Amino acid sequence: MSWLRVENFGNLEQHLKAQKLKTFLELSGKVYPNLVKVFYANLKFSNGVLKSNVKGVEMEITRQTWKDVAGLRQRGVQVRKGETSAVDEFNKVHYFNQCVRNQGEQVRNFRVGRLRVEERLLAMVVTKIIMPRGSNHATLNEGDLVVM
């Protein structure tokens, strides 16, 4: 995470450490982009397990495997819409306004481009790594903001 200090993203480093993402972001080793593409092309989700086949090798990634490899811990409060939780008082508009570059600007949509650089990088980690989705990484939903 030293690159964050070099690039003057010290504030983001504190956010990522608070989210316990240090080990995950510092994972290193050889990466084979073509095999990664095949892995994702064959990826299926069944009964809480990610399954894929790469060059005839069956792979299963359970939640426990993912947590062990990435150094993540499952604790805290699960956020589900319509249920009572510790984040019922979470106000996405108020939080988003705290993260935008131009304070006082009216919020009509939750676009990543309006965020300060540190928050934009954090949003990218959330929408592309922590809670990936197929498209529209530029608009944040309530879940993204809660994780941030």
N, C-alpha and C positions, 0 to 999 in steps of 0.2 A: 504494500500500500504506500510505499515511499514515493511512488510516482505522483500520488495525489498532492503531497507536500511540494514536490518539485513544480507541479503545474498550478500551485496556489489554490488548491481545492481542499484546504484544511477543514472547512466547515462540512464538506461532504464526507470526509474521512470520519468525522465524529458521528454523523448520521449512520454510516454503514457499520461502524463499530457498535453503535447502540442497537442496531438490528441483528447483531451477531453474525455478520456476513464476511468477516475478515478471512477466515479459513477458506470459504467458498471462493472469494475473489482472488485469493493467492494460489489457487490450484494451478499446478504447472505440469509440464510434460509434453511429450510429442503429440501433435494433433494431425490427423489425416483427414482433411476437408472432404475428400470424395467419399470416404467411409462414413463420415458424419452425415452426409447427404443421403446415403443409402439407408443408414439407421433411421433417419427421420422419415424417409419415403415409405418405409415398411412399418412404421410405428403404429401400434394399436394399444388402446387402453381397455383393459378388461378386469373387472372385479378389484379395482384399486391397484392394479399392477400394469406397468408399462412393458410391452412386449415388442420385440423387433427381431429381424433376421438379417444378418450381414454375412454374405459369402458362405451361406449354409450354417452359420453359427446362430443358434437360438439364444436370445438374451431376455432376461426378466429383471426389471428394476422395481423393487418394492419401495414403499415409503421409507422403510428402515434402511435399506441399502443406500438410497439417495441421501438420507440424513447422515449416515455414517461417512460416506465419501465426501460430502460437502461440509461436514462439520456443523450441521444445523441441528437445533434442538426444537422439539415441538412442545411449546408451552405458551401460556398466554391465553387470550380469549379468542374463540372462533367468532367470526362476524358473519351472521346470517340475517338477511333481510327479513323483517317481520317478527323476529324473536327478540326477547329482552336480553341485552348484553351490557357489558361495561362500557361500550362505545355508543350507547344510544344517544348520548349528548353530542356526538361528533357532528360538526357542522362543516360539510365539505366546502361550501362557499367561503366561510371564514378561513379555513385552513388554506385553501387555494389562494386567497387574497394575501396571506402571509408569505407566499412563495413567489409571487409575480414580480417582474422587474419594475413595472410602473405601478406603484402603490396608488390606490384610489380609483383605478380604472374599473369600470363596470364589468362584472363577470356575466357573460352570456353563454360561454362554452369553456370547457376545461382543456384547452389546447396546450401542449407541451411547449410550443414556441414562445409562449408568454412568460415562461418561468425563468428565474435566474439560472445561471449555468450549473451550479451545484445541484439544485433541485431538478433540473432537466436531466442530468446524469443519473441521479437517483431514480427518476421516473423511468429512464431507459432500463436500468437494472431490474426494476419491478416488472415492467411490461414485457421485457424480452427474455428475462432469466428466471425471476422468482415466480411470476404468474403469467407465463407466455400465452399469447393468443395468436391466431392466424393473421390478423390484419388490424389496421387502425391503431397503431402504436402512438399516434399523435394526439389522440383524445383520451384523457384519463377518466375512468369511471370512479364511483365511490369506493370500491374495493381497493383500487390502486392508491387512492389518496389515504385510505386508512393504513395500508401497509407502509406508505412513505412516512 
